[in-house]
């Protein structure tokens, strides 16, 4: 073999590793992207010509692993402990006193006046991992798991440019065996950019960077992980051959010399008061940091004293997490993305700097529509107050003016759909994409809705599976669901023999559906379960519904002008009619309303309060609506029946005051059996 080729490959690898370290760890690139690409391309071509020279630690192997069937469990070198958390200065001083007391007892001397050095570094809000190196080469990485066993994510960790695959140092020889602990996270600007991209694709954005990092690192396909903006910070040597560093500070210096990215924001204090000051300074700059942290980790600096102090069952006695007080309600709008829903509606979504609201970390909030954004005058970069609307959905309550701030440009809705590029149309205050299933964001949502419990109830067809079907091109309309084969499913990530078989059985069961469920499953704009039931009872057959025009729909009780227009537009669209016809051709059968359904409770209204043991709320509602009645949420004099279950609330008292007929659950069941003989209240 040509020795010159081997030498050139080794030289290229060393040079590329150096530039990776400068770019991803030091943020000090020395060459242009074009020059880096030239070096990388030369290495790739040489390795392709001489595959016997490819090594696992080559820069070209970061994204070369095949998808895994599962993440295997592996034992840690030593337990990966968690930290006890504190939030007050008094607690930190109490920690210092406890350290002195326990050291004094173990060392047999008075430690009250002795100087104890502490270190402090950021507590990254990410995912803890163990990294194992042998003879300077990365060989395995694992998640923390339960602290004793973790998941082997070596292939995914290799995709991260900030992680050294080969340790290199001019001043320090790597130990033969080295085990390092670090934290995988996503920088805030990368997190918001990524959330924007997936929002515009019609997918649910991540709640916070930590969840995003965890999901990315635990992917079965390393190629997917490679697309995610993960980085790592290393902060502890868990085990090594040779002599350990005398202090934690020296340990971090060793890691730096070997090429690991370590926290640059750190301090070594002569006393606990220095650490308290560092914590306050870090809290003051927290919002300007490029990554999310939730406090500082305080450690006794001397390693021999760490050993003396020892560990509890789940945490070390020589370290503590000094947490920041939770952010409350006030935060910053870092971006405004536009999400495309299953019916094509474009919804502006504020991507926020994560903030704690009622004990929940929020990093996104709905802005509802363009008129709402304009009314509140919310712009990128604004400081806002966030609330959980109805204690569930995060929303921006108002903008908080900041003296002297330079505001961004007013937000404007896009002229083209961010998911498919189609020209956007407007309907009142709402913008929407008219491309329907030709828009991938709408198709994903339509598929998920089509298979939901209240529609065709296809078990296994959730958000992730719907996205997988669309992204792989397996499904282009909902009708394609009934053309999927078992063999096709087995080619997709996440499907094995059993799961594929169960999914095929669920699809087969879904081929028999009531007209009401089918109309709801189509996902027509402004047509929910109740209106779908009204249509089924009024028209009786799918053919009659599809043949009706706007005026016919408008003549139906409870259908107003907007719903009538939406229905007429949907069924006049050739593409929609074609999808329905293909569903029928592929075996879908639609059951019309049977018997006297639609007349027994016609014009009657019901309110449910308390728990129903026999049927449950959803089934009781379905039974009422199948008989032509309506289920409403509040009691008035016009309410016909209030059904009171276990632990009925204030609605029962209101019904009695207004003289509305009250039924127990058993009386309601009797009414369903013989509704023309309603019992007395």
BANU-117473 format. One record per atom (N, C-alpha, C): residue in one letter; x, y, z. Coordinates in steps of 0.1 Angstrom, whole numbers, plus 5000, padded with zeros to 4 digits. Example, Ala and Ser with C-alpha at 12.3 -4.5 7.8 and 13.67 -1.06 7.14 Angstrom:
// BANU-117473
A513249435078/A512349555078/A513249675078/S512849785071/S513749895071/S512950005079/
END
This chain:
// BANU-117473
X500849885000/X500050005000/X500950125000/X500450234993/X501250354992/X501250425005/X502450435011/X502650505024/X502250655023/X502450715011/X502050855010/X500550875011/X499750775006/X498250785008/X497950785023/X498450685030/X498250675044/X498650805052/X499750855048/X500250975055/X499351095052/X498851105039/X497951215035/X496651205043/X496051085043/X494851065050/X494951105065/X496051065072/X496251095086/X496351245088/X497151305078/X497351455079/X495951525077/X495151485068/X493851545066/X492951535078/X492951415084/X492151385095/X492551485107/X493851495109/X494351575120/X493951725117/X494051765105/X493751905101/X492251935103/X491451845098/X490051865099/X489551865114/X490151775122/X489751765136/X490151905142/X491251955139/X491752085144/X490752195141/X490352195128/X489352305124/X487952275130/X487552155132/X486352125139/X486352185153/X487452155160/X487652205173/X487552365174/X488252425164/X488252565164/X486952625161/X486152565152/X484852615148/X483752585159/X483652455163/X482552405171/X482752425186/X484052425190/X484352445204/X484852575208/X485852635200/X486452755203/X485652875197/X484852845187/X484152955179/X485253055173/X486352995168/X487353075162/X487853015149/X486953005139/X487452945126/X488553015120/X489452935114/X490652995108/X490552995092/X489652905087/X489552895073/X488152915069/X487852935056/X486552955051/X485852825049/X484552835048/X483752705046/X484152635034/X484452715023/X484852655011/X486152575012/X487152635020/X488452565022/X488252435030/X487352445040/X487052325049/X486452215040/X485452255032/X484852165023/X485852095014/X486852165009/X487852115000/X488652005007/X489052035020/X489751935028/X488951805030/X487651835034/X486751715037/X486551635025/X486351705013/X486151625001/X487351544997/X488551594998/X489751524995/X489851395004/X489551415017/X489651295026/X488551195022/X487351235019/X486251145015/X486651065002/X487251134993/X487651064980/X488850964983/X489751004991/X490850914994/X490350785002/X489450805011/X488850695018/X488050605009/X487250665000/X486450594990/X487350504982/X488550554978/X489450474970/X490250374978/X490350394991/X491050305000/X490150275012/X489050205010/X488150175022/X488750105033/X489850025031/X490549955041/X491150045051/X491350175048/X491950275057/X490950355065/X489650335063/X488650405070/X488650355085/X488650445094/X488550415109/X487350485115/X486850425126/X485650485132/X485750625137/X487050675140/X487150805144/X487450905133/X487350865121/X487550955109/X486451055109/X486751185106/X485651285105/X484551255095/X484851165085/X483851125075/X482851035081/X483050975092/X482150865098/X481150925108/X481051055108/X480051105118/X478651075115/X478251055102/X476951035098/X476850915089/X477550805093/X477550695084/X476850565090/X476350575102/X475750455108/X474450425103/X474050295102/X472750255097/X471750265109/X470450285106/X469450295116/X469450175125/X469150195138/X469050085148/X467650035150/X467549915154/X466149855157/X465749895171/X466749925180/X466449965194/X467750025200/X467550095211/X468650145218/X468950045229/X470149985229/X470549885239/X470949955252/X470649875263/X470949925276/X472449885279/X473249975285/X474549945289/X474849995303/X475749925310/X476049975324/X477050095324/X476950185333/X477850295335/X479150245342/X480250325339/X481450295345/X481350305360/X480650415365/X480250425379/X478950505379/X478150495389/X476850555389/X476850695385/X475850735377/X475750875373/X474650935382/X475151005392/X474251055403/X473551185398/X472451215405/X471851345403/X472251435415/X471851565414/X472251655424/X471051705433/X471251725445/X470251785454/X470151935450/X468951985450/X468752125446/X468452215457/X468952345456/X468652445466/X468352575458/X467652675464/X467352795457/X467752925465/X468152915477/X468353035485/X469853045489/X470253165492/X471553195497/X471753125510/X470753125519/X470853055532/X471152905530/X470552845520/X470752705518/X472152675513/X472752765505/X474152755501/X475152765513/X474852855522/X475752865534/X475552745543/X474352695543/X474152575551/X474852455545/X474952445532/X475752345525/X477152355529/X477752475529/X479152495533/X479352455547/X478452475556/X478552435570/X478552285571/X477652225564/X477552075564/X478852015559/X479452065548/X480652025542/X481752025553/X481852145560/X482852165570/X482752065582/X481452045586/X481151955597/X481551805593/X481151765582/X481451625578/X482851605575/X483551705569/X485051685567/X485751685580/X485351765589/X485951775602/X485851635609/X484651575608/X484451445615/X485251345609/X485351335595/X486151235588/X487651255590/X488051385589/X489551415590/X490051425604/X489151435613/X489551445627/X490151575631/X489651685625/X490151825628/X489051925626/X489252045632/X488252155631/X488452215618/X487352215610/X487352275596/X486652405596/X486152455607/X485352575607/X486052695601/X487352715604/X488152825599/X489052795588/X489052675583/X489952635572/X489352675559/X490252715550/X489752765536/X489352645528/X488152645523/X487652545514/X487352615500/X488052565490/X487852625477/X486652545471/X485752625464/X484652575457/X484752615442/X484252535433/X484052575419/X482552585416/X482252665406/X480852675402/X480852695387/X479952625381/X479752625366/X478352625363/X477952655350/X476452655347/X475852525348/X474652515353/X473852395352/X473052395339/X473552325330/X472952315316/X471652245317/X470652295310/X469352225310/X469252145297/X469952025298/X470051935287/X469951785291/X470651705284/X470551565287/X471951505290/X472151445302/X473451405307/X473851275300/X475151265296/X475651145289/X477051105295/X477350985293/X478650925297/X479450905284/X480650945283/X481550925271/X482750845275/X482950735267/X484050645270/X485150655259/X486350675262/X487450675253/X488550575256/X489050505246/X490150415248/X491350445239/X492450465244/X493650505237/X493450635228/X492650725234/X492350845227/X491250845217/X490550735215/X489550725205/X488150705212/X487150775208/X485750755213/X485250625209/X484850545220/X484350405217/X482850385221/X482350465230/X480950445234/X480450565242/X479150595240/X478450695247/X477050645251/X476550685263/X475350645268/X474550755275/X473250745275/X472450845283/X472550805298/X472050895307/X472150865321/X471250755325/X470050745319/X469050635322/X468650645337/X468750535344/X468450535358/X469650555367/X470750595361/X471950625368/X472950505369/X472350385368/X473250265367/X473350205353/X472150205346/X472150165332/X471650275323/X472250295312/X471850395302/X471650335289/X471150415279/X470950375265/X472150405257/X472650305249/X473750325241/X473450415229/X473950535229/X473650635218/X474950675211/X475850585210/X477150615205/X477050665190/X476250595182/X476150635168/X475550775167/X474650815176/X474150955175/X475151055180/X475851025191/X476851115196/X477951145185/X478251045177/X479351065167/X478951165157/X477651195156/X477251295146/X477451435150/X477751455163/X477951595169/X479351645167/X479451755159/X480751805156/X481551855168/X480851895179/X481551945190/X482151835199/X481751705196/X482351595204/X483551545197/X484751545203/X485951485197/X485851335196/X486151285184/X486151145182/X487551085184/X488551175183/X489951145186/X490551255195/X491051225207/X491651325215/X492951365210/X493251495211/X494551535206/X495051655215/X496351645218/X496951755226/X498451755224/X498951875223/X500351885221/X501151875235/X500351905245/X501051915259/X500651795268/X499651715264/X499051615273/X498751485265/X499351375270/X499051245263/X497751195269/X496751155260/X495451105265/X495750975273/X494950955284/X495050835291/X494550715283/X495050595286/X494550475278/X493050455280/X492550495291/X491150485294/X490650605300/X489550665295/X489050785300/X487450785299/X486750815310/X485350825310/X484950965315/X484151035306/X483851175308/X482351185309/X481851275318/X480451315318/X480251445312/X479151455304/X478851585298/X477351605296/X476951715291/X475551755289/X475351785274/X474351725268/X474051755254/X472851845255/X472951955247/X471952055247/X471852115233/X470852205231/X470652285219/X470752425222/X471652505215/X471752645217/X470352715214/X470052825221/X468752885220/X468452925206/X469352995199/X469053045185/X468852925176/X469552815177/X469352695169/X468052635172/X467652635185/X466352575189/X465252655183/X465252785183/X464152865178/X464152845163/X465252845156/X465252825141/X464652685138/X465052585146/X464552455143/X463052445146/X462552505157/X461152515160/X460352585149/X460952685143/X460352755132/X460152665120/X461252595117/X461152505105/X460052395107/X460052335119/X459052225120/X457652285121/X457452405127/X456152465128/X455652495114/X456452545105/X456052575091/X455752445083/X456252335088/X455952205081/X454652145087/X454052215096/X452752165102/X452952075113/X454152065119/X454451975130/X454352055143/X454151985154/X454152045167/X455552085172/X455752215175/X457052255180/X457352205193/X458652195197/X459052145210/X458752245221/X458452195232/X458152285244/X459352355249/X460552295248/X461752355253/X462952285248/X464152355249/X465352295243/X465652155249/X465452135261/X465752005268/X465051895261/X463751905260/X462951805253/X463451775239/X463751885232/X464251865218/X465551795218/X466451825227/X467751755227/X467551605231/X466751585240/X466451445245/X465951355233/X464951415226/X464351335215/X465351315204/X466151415201/X467151405190/X468151305193/X468651305205/X469751205209/X469251065209/X468051045212/X467450905213/X466850855200/X467150915189/X466650865176/X467250735173/X466450645166/X467050525161/X467850535149/X467650645141/X468350675129/X469350785131/X470650755131/X471650865134/X471650975123/X471050945111/X471051045101/X470051155105/X469051115112/X468051215117/X468751305128/X469451235137/X470151315148/X471151415142/X471851375131/X472851455124/X472251585119/X470851585117/X470251715112/X469851805123/X469951755136/X469551835147/X470751915153/X470552035157/X471652125162/X472152095176/X472651975178/X473151935192/X474551975194/X474852015206/X476252035210/X476351975224/X477651975229/X477951915242/X478851995250/X478651995263/X479652055273/X480051945282/X481351925285/X481851825293/X482351885306/X482151815318/X482451885330/X482851795341/X483151665338/X483551575349/X484351455343/X485451415349/X486151295346/X485551185356/X484851085351/X484250985359/X485250875363/X486150845353/X487150745356/X488250765346/X489450715349/X490550725340/X491650635345/X492550595335/X493750525339/X494850635342/X495750605351/X496750705355/X496250785367/X497050885370/X496850965382/X495751065379/X494751085388/X493651185386/X494151325389/X493451415384/X493751555387/X493551585402/X494351665409/X494151695423/X492951775426/X492451855417/X491251935419/X490351925408/X489051965410/X488151975399/X488552075389/X489052185393/X489452295384/X490552235375/X491552165380/X492552105372/X491951995362/X490951935367/X490251835358/X489651905346/X489052015348/X488452095337/X489552135327/X490752175333/X491852215325/X492352105316/X492351985322/X492851865315/X491851835303/X490551845306/X489551815295/X489751915284/X489952045287/X490252145277/X491452115269/X492552075275/X493752045268/X493551925259/X492651835262/X492451715254/X491451735242/X490951855242/X490051895231/X488551885234/X488151865247/X486751865250/X486252005252/X484952025248/X484352155251/X483952155265/X484352255273/X484052265287/X483452395290/X482652415301/X482052545304/X483152655305/X482952755297/X483852875298/X483452965309/X482152965312/X481553045323/X481652965336/X482752985343/X482952905355/X483952985364/X483952945377/X484853025387/X485352925397/X486452965403/X486952885415/X487052995426/X486252965436/X486253065447/X486953025459/X487453125467/X488253095479/X487253075491/X485953105489/X484953085499/X483653065493/X482653025501/X481253015496/X480653145492/X481153255498/X480653385494/X481053425480/X482253375475/X482553395461/X481653325452/X481153215456/X480253135448/X478853195447/X478453255459/X477153325459/X477253445450/X478353515450/X478453635441/X478453585426/X479153475423/X479153425409/X477753385405/X476953325414/X475553285411/X474753415407/X474953515415/X474153635412/X474553705399/X475853705396/X476353755383/X475853675372/X475853545373/X475353455362/X473853475360/X473053495371/X471653515370/X471353645362/X472253745364/X472053875358/X472253865343/X473153775338/X473453765324/X472753645318/X471953575325/X471253455321/X470553475307/X469753585306/X468953605294/X469853635282/X471053665284/X471953695273/X472853585268/X472753475276/X473553355272/X472953285260/X473753215252/X473253155240/X472653015243/X472652975256/X472052845259/X471252855272/X470352755274/X469452765285/X470152695298/X470252775309/X470652715321/X469652745332/X469652665343/X468652685353/X469352705367/X470652735367/X471352755379/X472852725378/X473452715389/X474952685389/X475152555397/X476152475393/X476552355401/X477752395409/X477652375422/X478652415432/X479352285436/X480652285436/X481452165439/X482552195448/X482852105458/X484052115465/X485252085455/X486252175455/X487252165445/X488252055447/X488652025459/X489651915461/X489051785458/X489751695450/X489251565447/X489351475459/X490351485467/X490451395479/X489451425489/X489051555490/X487951585499/X486551535493/X486451535480/X485251485474/X485051335478/X486251265477/X486151125481/X485851105496/X486451185504/X486151185518/X484651205521/X484051305515/X482651335517/X481751225512/X482151165501/X481351045496/X480051085489/X479150985489/X477950995482/X476750945490/X475550995488/X474350935493/X473850835482/X472750775483/X472250675474/X472050735460/X471650865459/X471350925446/X472151045443/X472851105452/X473551225450/X474851235458/X475851315453/X477051335460/X476851425472/X477651415482/X477651505493/X478551625491/X479351625480/X480351735478/X479851835467/X478651815462/X478151905451/X476651935454/X476252045449/X474852095450/X474452175438/X473152165434/X472652245423/X472052375429/X472652485427/X472152615432/X471252675421/X469952645422/X469052685411/X468652835411/X468252885400/X467753015399/X466253015403/X465753125407/X464353135409/X463653125395/X462453055394/X461853035381/X461453175375/X461553175362/X461053295355/X459553305357/X458953415358/X457553435360/X456953525349/X456253465340/X455353525331/X455953625321/X456953705325/X457553795315/X458653735308/X458653745294/X459653685286/X459753765273/X460553705264/X460853775251/X460453695239/X459853765229/X459553695217/X460753685208/X461253565206/X462453545198/X462253525183/X460953485180/X460653465166/X459153455165/X458553475153/X457153445151/X457153355138/X456653235141/X456553135130/X455053125126/X454753065115/X453353045111/X453152895109/X452152845116/X451852705116/X450652685106/X450752575099/X449652535090/X448852425096/X447552445098/X446752335104/X446152245094/X445452145099/X444952035090/X443952085080/X443252195083/X442252255074/X442852365066/X444152395067/X444852495060/X444952625066/X444352645078/X444452775085/X445852805089/X446352925086/X447652975090/X447553045104/X448252995114/X448253045127/X449553105131/X449753235134/X450953285139/X451253235153/X452553195155/X452953135168/X454153205173/X454153255185/X455253325190/X456253225197/X457453225192/X458453135198/X459253215209/X459153175221/X459553255233/X460753205239/X461453295246/X462553245255/X461753175266/X462153045269/X461452965279/X461153045292/X459953025297/X459453095309/X458553005317/X458653015330/X457852935339/X456553015341/X455452945338/X454052995341/X453252895348/X452952915360/X452252815368/X452852685369/X454152685370/X454952555371/X455152485358/X454852545347/X455052475334/X455952565326/X456952505320/X457852585311/X457252605298/X457152725293/X456452765281/X457552825272/X457552785259/X458452845250/X457752875237/X456452865236/X455652905225/X454252955230/X453653035222/X452353085226/X451553125213/X450353095212/X449553125200/X449253275200/X449253325187/X448853465185/X447553465177/X446853355176/X445553335170/X445453365155/X445553495152/X445353535138/X446053665136/X446053715123/X446853835119/X446153955126/X444853965128/X444254075134/X444654085149/X444753965155/X445153965169/X446554015171/X447453975162/X448854025163/X448954175161/X448154225151/X448154365149/X447554445161/X446454385167/X445854455178/X446754465190/X447454355193/X448454355204/X449754415200/X449954435187/X451254495182/X452454415187/X452454285185/X453554195190/X454554185179/X455854205182/X456854195172/X458054115177/X458854065168/X460053985172/X460954075180/X461354025192/X462254105201/X461454165212/X460154175211/X459354235222/X459354165235/X459254235246/X459054175259/X457554165261/X457054045265/X455654025266/X455353955279/X454053965283/X453553885294/X452753765289/X453053645294/X452453525289/X451453475300/X450353415295/X449453355304/X448953225298/X448453135307/X447853015301/X446353025300/X445953045288/X444453075286/X443752945290/X442752965299/X441952855304/X442852755311/X444052805316/X444952735323/X445552615315/X445452625302/X445952515293/X446752575282/X446152655273/X446852695261/X447652825264/X448952825261/X449752945264/X449353055254/X449253175258/X448853285250/X449553415255/X449853505246/X450453635250/X449353735254/X449353775266/X448353865272/X448554005267/X449854045267/X450154185263/X451654205261/X451954315254/X453354355252/X453754435264/X454954425269/X455454495280/X456454595275/X456054725274/X457054825269/X458354835277/X459454845270/X460754855277/X461354995272/X461655085282/X462155215278/X463455205270/X463455275259/X464655285250/X464855165241/X463955065241/X464154955232/X463954985217/X464754925209/X464554935194/X463754825189/X462554845185/X461554745181/X461754695167/X461454575165/X461554515151/X460354565142/X460354515130/X459354545121/X458054485124/X456854545121/X455554485124/X455454355117/X454754255123/X454654125117/X453554125106/X453854055095/X452954045084/X452753895081/X451553855078/X451353715074/X452053695061/X452553565058/X453153545046/X452153535034/X452653575022/X451853565010/X451753425005/X452753345009/X452753205004/X452753105016/X452152995014/X452152895025/X453552845028/X453952855041/X455352815045/X455552665043/X454552585041/X454752445040/X454852395025/X454052465016/X454052415002/X454252524992/X454252654996/X454552764987/X453352814979/X452152754982/X450952804975/X450552944979/X449953014970/X449453154974/X448453144984/X448553224994/X447653225006/X446353295003/X445253245007/X443953315006/X443453365020/X442453455020/X442053505032/X440553485034/X440053455046/X438653445049/X438453515062/X437953635062/X437753715074/X439053745081/X439253715093/X440453735100/X441553635098/X441153525091/X442053415089/X442653395075/X443853355075/X444553325062/X444653175061/X444553125049/X444652975048/X445252935035/X445752815035/X446352765022/X445252685015/X444952705003/X443952634996/X444352504990/X445552464992/X446052344985/X445652214990/X444952215002/X444452095008/X445551985009/X445251865004/X446151755006/X447451764998/X447451854988/X448651884981/X449751954990/X449252005001/X450152075011/X450551965021/X451851945023/X452251835032/X451851865047/X451751985051/X451352015065/X449951985067/X449052015057/X447651985058/X447451835057/X448151765049/X448051625047/X448351545060/X449451585067/X449751525079/X448651545090/X448151665091/X447051685100/X445851615096/X445551615083/X444351545078/X444351395081/X445551335080/X445751195082/X445551165097/X446151245106/X446051225120/X444551235124/X443851335119/X442451365122/X441551245116/X441851205104/X441151095098/X441150965106/X442250935113/X442350815121/X442050835135/X441650955139/X441450985154/X440250905159/X440150905172/X439250815179/X437750855175/X437450985173/X436151025170/X435851015155/X436850985147/X436650965133/X436650815129/X437650775122/X437650635118/X438350545129/X438950605139/X439450535150/X440550425146/X441550465138/X442550375134/X443650385144/X443750275152/X444750275163/X446150265157/X447050355162/X448350355157/X448650465147/X447550535142/X447750645133/X447750775140/X448850805147/X449050925155/X449851025147/X450251135154/X451051245147/X452351185141/X453051105148/X454351065143/X454250975131/X453250875131/X453050785120/X452550865108/X451550955110/X451051035099/X452151115092/X453051175100/X454251245094/X455151155086/X455351035092/X456250935085/X455650895072/X454350875071/X453650835059/X453850935048/X453651065052/X453751175043/X455151195038/X456051205047/X457451235044/X458151125036/X457650995037/X458250895028/X457550875015/X456450955013/X455650945001/X454750835000/X454550755011/X453750635011/X452250685010/X451850795015/X450550845015/X450450985009/X449650994999/X449551134992/X448151184994/X447151094997/X445851145001/X445351045012/X444251075019/X443850975029/X443350845023/X442950845010/X442550725004/X443750625003/X444950675003/X446150585002/X446250495014/X445650535025/X445750455037/X445250315035/X444250295026/X443650165024/X444350095012/X445450145008/X446250074997/X447550035003/X447850075016/X449150035022/X449249885024/X450349825021/X450549685023/X451449655035/X451449535041/X452249505052/X453749515049/X454049475036/X455449485032/X455949625032/X455149715028/X455549865028/X455749915042/X454949865051/X455149915065/X456449865071/X456749745068/X458049685073/X459249755068/X459149835058/X460249915053/X460450045061/X459450075069/X459550205076/X460050195090/X460750305095/X461250305109/X460150295119/X460350205128/X459350195139/X458350085137/X458350025125/X457449915123/X458149775122/X457649685130/X458149545130/X456949455126/X457149325126/X456149235122/X454849255129/X454949265143/X453749275151/X453049405149/X453749515150/X453149645149/X452549675135/X453249615124/X452649635111/X451349555110/X451349435115/X450149345115/X448949415122/X449249475134/X448249535142/X447649665135/X448549735128/X448149855120/X447249805109/X447649705102/X446749655090/X445449615095/X445349555107/X444049505113/X443249635116/X443849735122/X443149855125/X442549925113/X443349925102/X442849985089/X441649905084/X441749775085/X440649685080/X439349715088/X439449725101/X438349755109/X437649895106/X438549985102/X438050125099/X437350135086/X437250025078/X436550025065/X435050025067/X434650005079/X433150005081/X432950115091/X432250225087/X432150345095/X430750405093/X430250475103/X428950545102/X429150675093/X428050715088/X428150835080/X428550955088/X428050965100/X428451075109/X429951085111/X430550965115/X431950955117/X432750995104/X432250945093/X433050965080/X433051115077/X431851185078/X431851325075/X432751405084/X432751365097/X433751435106/X435151405102/X435451275098/X436851235095/X437351315083/X436451365074/X436951435062/X437651565066/X437351615078/X438051735082/X437651865075/X436451875071/X435951985064/X435952105073/X436352225068/X436452345077/X435152375083/X435152395096/X434052435105/X433052325107/X433352195103/X432452085105/X433051995116/X432452005128/X432851925139/X431951805141/X432051735152/X431251615154/X429751645154/X429351755160/X427951785161/X427351815147/X428051905139/X427451935126/X427551805117/X428551725119/X428551595111/X427351515114/X426951505127/X425751435131/X424551495125/X424451625126/X423251695120/X423151665105/X424251665098/X424251635083/X423751485081/X424351395089/X424051255087/X422551225089/X421951285100/X420551265103/X419651335092/X420051455087/X419251525078/X419251465064/X420451415059/X420551365045/X420551215044/X420951145054/X420850995054/X421950925047/X422350975035/X423350905027/X424451005023/X425650945020/X426751025016/X426451085002/X425751014994/X425451064980/X424551194982/X423651194991/X422751304993/X423551424998/X424451405007/X425251515012/X426151575001/X426751484993/X427651534982/X426851604971/X425551574970/X424751634959/X424151774963/X424151804976/X423551924981/X424352044977/X423652164975/X424252284972/X424252374984/X424752494983/X424852584995/X423452615001/X422452634992/X421152674997/X420552555004/X420752434999/X420252315006/X420852305020/X422152325021/X422752315034/X422252425043/X422052545038/X421652655046/X420252635052/X419452555045/X418152535050/X418052435062/X419152375065/X419252275076/X419352355089/X418552315099/X418652385112/X420052365118/X420552475123/X421952475130/X423052495120/X422852505107/X423852535097/X423752675092/X424752755095/X424652895091/X425352915078/X425553045074/X426153075060/X427553035059/X428353045069/X429853015068/X429952865066/X429252785074/X429352635074/X428752595060/X427652645056/X427052615043/X428052635032/X428752745032/X429652785022/X430852685022/X431352655034/X432452555036/X432052415030/X430852375033/X430452245028/X430252235013/X429652345008/X429452344993/X430752354986/X431752434991/X433052444985/X433752314985/X433752244997/X434452124998/X433952014988/X432651994987/X432151894979/X432051924964/X432352054961/X432352094947/X433852084941/X434752064950/X436152054946/X436451914940/X436851904928/X437051774921/X438051684929/X439051744934/X440051664942/X439451594953/X438651664961/X437951604973/X437051494969/X436251514958/X435351404953/X436051284949/X437251314942/X438051194937/X438551114949/X439051184960/X439551114972/X438451024978/X437251084979/X436051004984/X435750884976/X435750904963/X435450784954/X436550684955/X437750724956/X438850624958/X438750544971/X438350614982/X438050544994/X437050434993/X435950474986/X434850374984/X435350264975/X436150294965/X436650184956/X437650084964/X438250144974/X439250054982/X438549994994/X437249984994/X436549905003/X435849975015/X435950105015/X435250175026/X433750165024/X433050115035/X431550115035/X431050205045/X429950285042/X429450385051/X428050345054/X427850335067/X426550285073/X425650415075/X424450415069/X423550525070/X422850525084/X422250635089/X421550625102/X420450525101/X420250455112/X419250345112/X418050375120/X416950305118/X415650315125/X415150455126/X414650495138/X414050625140/X415050725145/X416350695145/X417350785149/X417250915142/X417351025149/X417151155143/X415851215147/X414851135152/X413551195155/X413251185170/X413951085177/X413551065191/X413851185200/X414951245199/X415351365207/X415351495198/X414751495187/X414851605178/X414451735185/X415351835185/X415051965191/X415251965206/X415651855212/X415851855227/X417351885230/X417551945241/X418851985246/X419151915259/X420451865260/X420951805273/X422151865278/X422251865291/X423451915298/X423851795308/X425151765307/X425651655316/X426551725327/X426351675339/X427151725350/X427551605359/X428751595364/X429251485372/X429651375363/X430151265370/X430751145363/X429651045359/X429650995347/X428750885343/X429550755343/X429050655351/X429750535353/X429450435341/X428250425336/X427950325326/X428450355312/X428250475308/X428550515294/X429850605293/X430050695302/X431050795300/X430450915292/X431051025294/X430551155287/X430551145272/X431651095266/X431651095251/X430651005245/X430450885251/X429450795246/X428050845248/X427850905260/X426450955262/X426151065253/X427151155250/X426951265240/X426551205226/X427351105223/X427151045209/X425750985208/X425250915219/X423950855219/X422850965218/X423051075225/X422051185224/X421951245210/X423151275204/X423251335191/X422751235180/X422951105182/X422451005173/X420951005173/X420351045184/X418851045184/X418351185181/X419151275176/X418651405171/X418751515181/X419251485193/X419351585204/X420651665203/X420751765212/X422051845213/X422551835227/X423851835228/X424451845241/X425151975243/X424752055253/X425252195255/X425952195268/X426652305270/X427552315282/X426952385294/X425952475292/X425452545303/X423952535304/X423452555316/X422052535319/X421252665318/X420152665311/X419252775310/X417852725311/X416852825311/X415452785311/X415052705299/X415852715288/X415452645275/X416052505275/X416852465285/X417452335286/X416352235289/X416352125281/X415252025283/X415651925294/X416851875295/X417251775305/X418651815310/X418851795323/X420151795329/X420351655335/X421451585330/X421751445335/X422851465346/X422451415358/X423351435370/X424051305373/X425351295371/X426151175375/X426751195389/X427751115392/X428351115405/X429051255407/X428951305419/X429651435423/X429251545413/X427951555410/X427451665402/X427751795408/X428051895399/X428452025403/X427352125404/X427752255402/X426852365403/X425752365393/X425952295382/X424852285371/X423652225376/X423752125386/X422652055391/X421752155400/X422452235408/X421752335416/X421052435407/X421752485396/X421152575387/X419852515381/X419952395376/X418752325370/X417552325380/X417852295392/X416752285402/X416152425404/X416952525405/X416452665406/X415552705395/X415952665382/X415252705370/X414152605367/X413952495374/X412952405372/X413152315360/X414452295356/X414752215345/X414652065349/X414251975340/X414051835344/X415451775346/X415651715358/X416851645361/X416751495361/X417651435354/X417651285353/X418951225360/X418751115368/X419851045373/X420450965361/X421550905363/X422150825352/X421250705349/X420650645358/X419850525355/X418550575348/X418050695352/X416850745344/X417250785330/X418450835328/X418950865315/X419050745306/X419550635312/X419650505305/X418250455301/X417350475310/X415950425307/X415350515296/X415650645296/X415250735286/X415750695272/X416950645272/X417550605259/X416850485254/X416350395263/X415650275259/X414250305254/X413550405261/X412250435258/X412050585259/X412650665250/X412650805251/X411350875250/X410350805244/X409050875243/X408250865256/X408850795266/X408250785279/X409250845290/X409450975288/X410451035297/X409951035311/X410851005321/X410451005335/X410351145340/X409551165351/X409451295357/X410651335364/X410951465365/X412051515373/X411851485387/
END
